[in-house]
Amino acid sequence: MTIRTKICGFTRPEDAVIAAQLGVDAIGLVFYAGSKRYVSIEQAQRIVQALPPFVSVVALFVNETAEGIQRVLQAVPIDILQFHGDETAAFCRQFARPYLKAVRVQHAADVMQAHQQFPDARALLFDAYVEGEYGGTGHRFDWQMLPDNLTGQWILSGGLNPANIAEALRITGATIVDVSSGVESGAGIKSPEKMAAFLQACQQYSEP
């Protein structure tokens, strides 16, 4: 079993290059002006141009207009869209890209409801609920709220870091994880040491 990994919230090309060298599967770019990890189209272009092939690029949006998303897609080579706001499935599927839908988990019912509402999402991403925040908070939710019989593709996120990722994988059975603040030295500044420790922990868990 291989644990697939995404590190989100890059703001500097050099950090993304290090993550790729360390073996990350995907990097996330935040196109939400309310985030401390927001990147402009120009920043995003520089980051993506620095990446080697076979590293997926995920663009994160929060209640963005369709026009705003199209502007990014026309300027930046994006593989997957990630929606972290109050978007509907009809909105998410209109951009000819696979999409991830983030779910800010407060109750176990949130998980099952999201499965019904977003049947065509490439995966659901389960994150912590923090009032007025849309991801990258460093908070975790109660992993026990995830049903044992969870079906479909899903991603564990929210408050993950090198110290707790093995426990998170053991409790939840997740095979895909997403980390942001847990591998940073400052908002949007990734720590090579923390990224290496996180990815190494995922790799060690994958090994029999």
Beta strands, then each sheet from edge to edge (+ up, - down):
strand 1: 4-8
strand 2: 26-30
strand 3: 56-61
strand 4: 80-83
strand 5: 99-105
strand 6: 123-128
strand 7: 154-156
strand 8: 176-179
strand 9: 184-186
strand 10: 189-190
sheet 1: 7+ 6+ 5+ 4+ 3+ 2+ 1+ 8+
sheet 2: 9+ 10-
end
